[in-house]
Amino acid sequence: MANTSEITNLIRETTKLTQAVLGKMADIDNKVASAESDFQKFNQSVVDNTGFTAMNYNHDFRDIHELEANAHGHKNVYPLGMGINKLRNDCVKTEMIGVHSGVNPESRDEEAKKLLDFMGITRGRRNFSRSFNILKMTVLDTSFQSELHYDFYIPDRHVKDSPSATFMAYAKIKGTSKINWLNVKQKDEWQQIIEHRSGRDPGRYIHIDLDFTNASVGDVLYLALPTICTGHFPKSKKHGVLYSPKTELIRKINKLHPA
């Protein structure tokens, strides 16, 4: 039978061993945390230096066209390339709100000021890269919700999932409306939507169709910079008007060969 001295020594050695193991575990945890931190920094650095290009034409809504007067007498203005399904135009009133660089900041529309603040550009800044428009859509008649298929879609709505893509936009909804793809968490406030897509099937795609549900007369949608790009745009950052070679080329051709 072990005596008291032997038991005391055993307890002492066990305590030392336990402390040593705990120390090693803490050291391992610190090294893992450091490695994770280094990886996150490296990953963020890669994302920051990747660069993103808008794949969809007219994501800044600067090219627009006016339709004939609708059933309510409004000559609605839409971004070129935007899809408008049958009967929908008669149920809404649309306007374009300019968010212009190089102008007196006080001359901007109040919604433009609020969006610039939300984006981090701030309302008091005169020059930024670069000008764009906000689409304002007011619901006048809710009967269109009973119609089939899409209500509206953004210019160049086609998104290829493989290997990865992002849809993002700024939206503000006043009223009861819910709109597909524009899942705002708080009504009557500007919010950024960033949706990441990915897949292995090279033929897989999806369309950015804006379908209304639960709409009420008087509801208002504000929409700006609906953008499709390859890769996963970081959700921690706000997007502006991205480089868009496709849009620039189309505009140069249209300028050289006006309709």
Phi, psi and omega in degrees: 000134182291141177275176184298323181296317180296319179296318180298317179295321180296317179296319180297315182292322178296319179297315178300316181297317179298317179296321179294317179297315179298322178296317178295320179297318178296320179296318178296316179300319179295320180292321177296315180297320179295319179295319178297318179297316179297321180294317179298319178296317179296316180299317179295323178296319178298314180298315182297331183259003180285313184083145182228142182237135177288125181270339183264134178297141171063036178292344177269358177062024183277336175268120186228164174213153183252137178264168174295159182304136179272190185298338179263004178087008181267132173269092186288145178247132181231156170295139175300137180093351180281136179274136179229108183285162185306143179074341184294320182300329180287348186256001183222163169241128181242150176218155175249129179252120181283137173241087193260137171274153175082011179245169175298119184305329181290340182279351183285151175300150183299322178293325176296318178298316181296319180292318179299321175298314181297322181286346182090002176283324180078143186294333184276358183277128182282313186246135176205170181249110352217183186297150175205175179241152172255132173272123175252124182234121180251130180282125178253338185205128185266004184296338182295341183293342179275352180282156181272165176069192186292158172268305177218163169215156183284159175303135181052063189286351189284122179243123176271120183287331188263134353280332178198151180204166179226136165249133178215156182193166170250135182216151174217129182237127174253125179112200187267353186299142168242136186230127179306137181079338182253068185275076180288141182273337181222123182288153176064026175222141175294136177220153177259131175254127174230116181242117178270137178236147176200158179179165180262341182281113183292348179260359184281137180209172176210155180252143177270083178262133180261099183252127181272142167221154177058029181284150175233153177300131181099349176298149181229133172249130168248129183225133180216145173050050172290114193232136174246129177220159175280153183082176181256105177294135184295131181289349180276355185240152174270141178260150174245209174281109182283161170303138182214083180304324181298312180297315181298320180294314180299319181292322178293319179295316179296327178289323179285329183231071182298148180291000000 
